[in-house]
Amino acid sequence: MLARAGCRTALVERSGYQSPRAGEMLAPRANVVLHQLGVWEDFQQCAPIPATGIDSCWGADEVRSTDFIFSPYGNGWHLNRSQFDLMLMEKARQSGAAVSTGCLGTSVEGEGAGSWKVEFRAGNRVARMHTERLINATGRTSRLPGLDYPKRLLLDGLAGISRSFRMKSHTSARTLIESRPEGWWYAAALPGDTTIVVFLTDSDLIDCARKDLDKWFSQRLSETRTIQPAVRGAHEYSPLRVHSASSGFAVIPSARWTAAGDAAQSYDPLCGEGIVNALDSGINAAQSLLNDRSQPAEAAQRIDQFTRYLEARRAVYSTEGRWASHPFWKRRSQPVREFSMLPIERLTV
């Protein structure tokens, strides 16, 4: 959006988009956002799999279905996340942004004239650029040395343990969700006859299993009712990957820089709208810099939005009463606390 608005724009990406990335599902509302960004046709070239709904074992032993046919936005999508992110990067390049991949941001320094000096490294090369506006989109870690947050709130220790299974063919285009005493699972068919299986639990609850996480994961998978059958007959599978899936919120202190995506606020995968919220966040960050929006007013809007998310999150988790005494579920049964003015690093809700 910034490049299309005539701003000289540089996009610096740490990876080369070769490695797998977490986040494989697009909620139906994404259809509107992708059209708004002008990338709908390019998105379809990624060959995403239409997701027709969700089948869940949550709060009861029987499977309950939610069909997207009733959504005003249409169906959702299962996608290859690395391919999706690469598509967005190429569209930014085509729109006029200068794109650099394989670059690690090493420092950010504010300059007296109201600009920033950004230093990044690509292999053995060190490069520097000067900019009047800056968007931090470095993910949940939000690590840009020199760019400090006065308040960075981490609300839980949720982690995802994932494995991809190579299937002979897909039998379903539905998202599967199943709760268990230690957390919850989801499975989704992805492009290329692959099914992704992810177990979500708190990081401290898997510390005892880290010496043989593979065995621990396989044992827990075998105890599921719907997830294990979804990958029965797989002829190969990937190594396990562990990634952060915590909910968090950052207060942005300056009108000269802002944050987008998980660097601004991150969401529990259970909400199903992490990617859509990140796209919305990117659009809002661009508009904020273009329009010199009031930082306090924008912060208040973000706090209100995140508070509503926390209330919805607690409501959904509270519908699972079978494991109420287990640590994972007990932690998520607590009322939402006011966090807008707490200068702390960690908050349990």
N, C-alpha and C positions, 0 to 999 in steps of 0.2 A: 504493500500500500504506500509506503514512504517513497519508493522509487517511482511509482506511478504518479505520485503527487508532485514529482519534479525534484525531490530531495536527492542529493548525492548519498547513496546508501552502500554500506559495506556489511556483508554477512560473513562472520568468521565461525567456522564449524570445526569442532575438535576431531570428529571421526571422518571416515570416508564412506560411511553408510554400508560397509560390508558386513558388520556384525549384527546378529539378531537384536531387536529392541523390544522392550516390554510395551504392551498396549496394542491389542489386535482387534478391538471392536469399536465400531462407530455407531453411536446411537442414531435413531432416525432423524433427530433434529439437525444432524450434520449435513443433511441434504440441502438445507437452506443456507448454511454457512459456506459450503463449498461453492454453491452458485454465487453467493455474495462475493467470494474471493475470485471468481472467474476461473476456477480450476476444475469445473465439473467434468468436462470432456477429458482432460488429462487424468483425472481420477479414474474414470472408466477404463482408460488404457492400462491401468494397474491390475485389471481383471479381479476386482474384489468379489467376494462371494456374498450374494444377498442373504441377509439374516432375517428369517421370517418371524422369529419370536424367541421366547425364553421358556425352558422347561426347568423347574426347580423343585428340589426336595429341601424345603426350608420351613421349619416350624411343625412339620408333620412328615410321616414316612412316605406318604403318597406323592406322586409327581403332579405338580400344578403347572398349568401352561398360561403364558401371556402371549397373545398374538399381536404382531405389529400391524396387522390388517386394520386394526382399530385406531392406529396412530394417524393424526392428520398430516404427518411428515412422510409417511410411507414406511418402507422397510429399513432396517439397519444394515450394517456391513461387517464382514470379517475380512481382514486385510493383512498383507505383509507390511509391517510397520516400517521397516527400513526402506522398502520400495516407496511407500507413501511419503516418508520424510524426504527422500531423494527427489521425488516428483515436485514437492513444494519448493525445494531449493532450486531446482531447474527453472521453475516458474519465476522465482525471484530474479534469477540471472537474466531470463528473457525480458523481464520488466525493467532491466537496467541496473540492478544491484551488482556490485563487484563481490564475487563469491570466492572465498578461500576455504578449502577443506584441509583436514589434517593439521590444524593449527591449534595450539594450546595457549589460552590467555594466561600470561604470567604476571601482569601488573596493570593497575589502573591508577592514574594520578590526576587529581584535579589541578587545573591551571588557573592562574589569576585572572585571565581574560574571560572566564566563564566557559571554558572548554575542558576537554579531557584528553589526556595522553594515554593511549592504550598500547601496551606492548604484548606481542605474542610470538610464539616460537613454532617453527615448522621444521622438524628435524634439527639440523645444526644451524639453521638460519633464524635470526631474530629480526622482526619487523616492528615498526612503530607507526601509529597513525594518530592524527588529532581530529577530534570531533566535538561539536557543540551539544549533541544529544546522544544518549546512550541507552540501549535496552539490554538488560541482563536476561538471557534466556538459557542459562546453564543448567536448568533442571533442579531437582530437589536439593542437590548440594549447594547450589547458587554460589559457587566458589569463583570469585574474581578478586584476587589479592589487591587490597587497597580500596575495595568497594564494600564498606561495612554496613550491615543492617543494625539499627539500634534495637530492634525487636525482631527476633526470628523464632516463632513459636512452633514447636514440634509437639503434636497432640497425641501421638501413639508411636509404637515401634513396629507397625505392620510391615511384613516382608513377604515377597512372593517367591516361591520356589517353582520353577517351570521346567518342562521337558517337552520337546516336540517329537511326535510320533509320525513316521512315514506310513501312510495307509495305501492299500491297493486302490481304494476309491472312497469317496465320501458317501455316507448314508443319510446325513442330516445336515441341514443348514441352520440349525437352531443352536442357541447358546445354552449350555447345561450348567446349572449351579446346584451345589449340594453342601449343606452345612454338616460339620462334624464337631465333636467335643473340643478339638484343638484349634478350630478355625473353619474355613470353608474353601471349597474347590470351584473352579470353573473349567469348562472345556469348550473349544470352538474349532470348527473346521476352517482351515486357511487355504489360500491358493497353493497349488502345487501338490495336491493330495497329502497335505500335512494337517495334523490335528495338534493343537497346543493344549496342554494340561497344566494348570497352575494351582498350587496350594497356597492360600493366604493364611498366615498365622503371625504371632508376634515373635520378633527376632530372639528374645530371651527364652522362648519356649522351645526353640530348636538348638540352643547352645549345647545341650547334652547329647545331641545327635550329630554334631558336626564332624566327628571322627569317622562316621560311616553314614553320611547323609543319604547316600544312594539307597542303602538298605532301609533306612527309616522312611524315606519317601515311598519306596515300593510297597512297604508294609502298610502304610496309611492309605495308599491308593487301592490296595486290594480290599480294604474295608468299606469302600464306597459302593453305593448301590447303582448309580447311573454313570459315574465317570469312568470306572474301570471297563465296563462293557463298551464304551465309546471308542476305546483304543485296543480292544481285543482283536487279534489278528495282525497287529502292526508288525512289519518285517524289519524295522530298524528304528532307533530313537537316538536323540541327541544327548550330550552330557547335561547334567543339571545346571541351571543358572539361578542365582539368588540375586534379587534386586529389592531396593526399598520401595514400599508402597504406602508410606506413612502420609497422614494428613498434616498439612502445615500451612502457616500463614506468615507473610513477611510484611512489615511496615516499611514503606518507601519514604525516605526522609527528604528527597530533593526533587525540585521541579526540573532539574537538568538531566536526571536519569530515572528510569522506571524499570520494572521487571515484567516478564511475560511467562506464561506457562507455569510449570511447577516451581520456577524460581520466585513466582509471586504468591501462588497458593496451589497446594496439591490436594488431591481428592482420593478417597478410598475407591478402589476399582469397583466396589459394589454399586456405586452410584451410576456406573456405566457411561458417564459423560466426561471422562477425563480428557480425551482428545478434543472434544467439542469445546469444553471449557478453555482448553489451552489455545485453540484457534480464536475464540472470543477474546481471550486475554491479549493475544497478539494484536488483534484489530483495535482493541481499546487502548493498548500501549501506543500504537502508532498515532491514533487520533489524539491521544493526550499530548504527545510531543508536538503534533502539528498545530494544535489549538491552544497550547500553553494553559492547560486546565489547572484549576486550583487544586493543589495537592491535598489539603485537608478535606475538601469536598469529595474528591475521588477516593481517599482513604476511607471515609465514612461509608461510601457506597459499597466498597469492597468488604468492609467489616460486616455490614448488614447482609450482604449476599452470603458471606461465609458462615455467619451465625445461622442463617436459614438452612444452609447445607448441613451444619452440625445437628440441628434439630431433626431434619429429615433422616440423617444417618442413624441417630439414636433410635428413632421410631422404627426404622427397618430392622435394626439389630434386635430390638425388644420383641419383635414378633417370633423370634426363636427362643422358646422357653425350655426346651428339653435339656439344654446344657448350662442352665443359669448359674450353677455352682462352680463351673470351670473358669479358670483365670481369664481366658480369652474373652468369654462372654460377659463375665462379671465386670470387667474393665469398661465394657461398652454399654453397660446399663445405667451408668451414672448420669445425672442431669447435666445439661450443658451449662458451663460456668461462663461468667463474663470475662472476656479475655482482652478487650480492646485497649486497656490501659495497663496491662501487666508486663513489666519489663523483665520477663523471664524467658528462658530458653526451652523449657519443657512444660507442658500442661496436659493433664489427664482429664478427659471429659467422658 
